[in-house]
Amino acid sequence: MEIRYGDGKISFEKELTLLDKLAIDFSGSLQKEGIKHVFVSGYITILFGRSRVSEDIDLIVERLSKDKFLSLWERLDDYYCHNTTDPIEAYERYLEHQIAIRFSKDEHVIPNIEFKFAHTDQHKEVLNNIITVELNRNLLPIAFIESQIAYKLYMGSQKDIEDARYLYEIFEEKLDMDILKEQLKKLNVPKSKYEYIPEG
């Protein structure tokens, strides 16, 4: 798999997984509504070819007005929301209280989209610094790679550390080490975890 990276865009082709197809379809609905969003966390490593199990795709979305969210809900009429079938409840009881809601193509919970509004400084930062991935001519917005390596080291499980190392190895020549170090500091990642990235 040849990955081309430059000018804020990553391009490559591969055989699409179920998660890829779900991400592309769901993102397409948000793009049609003009809604800013960004994929983060574990799905990013899977997107770039890491073979591991994941049940969901984490998605950060700009904060929407109730009317805008209701318009999106109508567009997502072929999706099933696992939290509630009432869009007003989804907005007022969950999203406005910083609780994610989950969407899938049917009532089977796997795989699903974990949908939440940006509410932390980190969420807002990745939403404002999107990298565009062109996957088989489909466009997907993802968080900048340095932020995801730092976040995975911050999470700290063996799976997360392996995710961080995987991303580092793929993008080592393209990473901005000053930005990566800044992200590590922002998240207060212990110095003991820097060993997992050779130049950290």
C-alpha positions, 0 to 999 in steps of 0.5 A, a space after each residue: 500500500 503506497 501512501 502519499 502525504 503532502 500539503 495536508 492531504 494523504 492519498 492511497 488505495 486499498 481494499 475497503 473494510 466494513 469500517 472504511 465503508 461505514 466511515 465513508 458513507 457516514 462522512 458523506 452524509 455529514 459532508 452533504 449537510 456541510 457539517 465539520 467533523 473529524 475521525 479520531 482514535 483507533 480507526 485511524 490506525 485501521 484506516 492505514 492498514 493496521 490489523 486489529 479488532 475494533 467495534 466502533 469509529 470515533 467521530 468528533 463533530 462541530 457543535 450543532 444547533 438543534 435545527 441543524 442536528 434535526 436536519 442531519 437526523 433526517 438525512 440519516 434515515 437509513 441509520 439506527 441510533 442505539 441510544 434513542 429513536 427520538 432526535 430531540 432526546 438524542 440532542 438534549 439528553 445526550 449530545 448537549 450533556 457531552 454524551 456520545 450517541 451511536 449509529 449503525 446501519 441496522 440494529 446490530 451494534 457492531 460496527 458503529 459510529 460513536 458520534 459526539 460534539 467537540 467539547 474539550 480543547 483537544 477536540 477543538 484542536 483536531 477539528 480545526 487542524 484536519 488532514 484530508 485522506 483520499 481513500 479510493 477517491 473518497 474523502 475522509 477528514 482525520 485528526 493530524 497524526 501527531 495528535 493521535 500518536 500522543 493521544 494513544 501514548 496518553 491512553 497507555 494500554 498495550 493496544 494503544 501503544 502499539 497503535 502509536 508505534 504503528 502510526 509513528 513507523 508509517 509517518 516518521 519521515 513526515 512528522 513534525 517532532 516539535 508538534 508531537 512533543 507539544 502534544 505529548 506535553 499538553 496531555 501530560 504523557 509520562 516521560 517513561 512512555 517517550 521510549 515508544 517513539 524513538 525521537 520523542 
